[in-house]
């Protein structure tokens, strides 16, 4: 089992007896809540060393949906891993809610992630023995100490938003890839996190379900004040974003604010255009955040 899976297991399978350190700042919508300064990250050594990040600096604000885009191998998933506290940079600093992330102790960082962060990755990382509903309930019961009745109510509400009400009793082996991805997304959103980090969250979904997911991510940003950072190859997500960051060869090359399109005149209910298929092996390395040696994306 990769380190990411072990980390996620710890985050949702143990009570949070010790509270996370208090946040020293008062959050205001539009204020910077996550930043990276001069971040570098390399893989390999000697003549085989390659750089995934080359002095990247970025500021991310509360209440915004951000897209991280670029060609395969540009460093997108590496940057997401560094900013989200899953991969230590070689150089530079990450600040989150007024704290220096990579100067926290391991226990402090684990409590910080438990309280503030949610992750959505293509590998799903669902627990085989738990039903779809239980995947969400366990986050609330063990992560927040939420009573069983409230945890079920919140879990069922999010599953309903994702069109998974009729599949709530099924275990991962009984679900399709797209259904597993929706459960993984529901698990990330059910606890109302401060930060949502998503690596290609719509890659396994058709257009209808992809639209539904990106709207939920946008809602978490706009209505609940979350900072959402999404790695994606799909330009159709751009109209939903507040800002788009483009990486190329480990460097931030462009930052933009996409124009919002006019309202559509036909229903998306009949638009079944699939999202681009998952990235295939051999078409360029991808990061699946298997620390300490993830491939580049």
Secondary structure, DSSP 8 states (H G I E B T S, - for coil): --HHHHHHHHHHSS---S-----SS---TTSEEEEEEEEEEEES-GGG-EEEEEEEEEEEETT-EEEEE-STTSSHHHHHHHHTTSS--SEEEEEETTEEGGGS-HHHHHHHHHHHEEEE-TT----TTSBHHHHHHHHHHHHS---HHHHHHHHHHHHHHTT-GGGTT-BGGGS-HHHHHHHHHHHHHTT--SEEEEESTTTTSBHHHHHHHHHHHHHHHHTT--EEEEE-S-GGGGGG-SEEEEEETTEEEEEE--------SS-GGG---B------TTSS------TTS----
